[in-house]
Amino acid sequence: MEIVPQVLQNVVVPPGRDLLANPEVQEAIADTEQALVGVGRLLVRKSGTEPIMRVMLEGDNQERIEEMATQLCQVIQRVAGMVKDE
């Protein structure tokens, strides 16, 4: 088994909202998955115990996956209404 860089980020979201059903979040997830084809993988899921979304990326370049995770988390935060557009 090959060991690859991994990053895990948590995004605080309002309880009871299904952000995975949001088209903007779905598009951001699909774009990230497409960028990782052949070099990594993505997992996004709601926590079962806390009001957070967990975003995990694995890939061949630590800096790249950290940037991708941050961008995806920013989309989730914006859609959740936790961050205002500037």
Secondary structure, 3 states (H helix, E strand, C coil): CCCCCEEEEEEECCCCCCHHHCHHHHHHHHHHHHHCCCCEEEEEEECCCCCEEEEEEEECCHHHHHHHHHHHHHHHHHHHCCCCCC
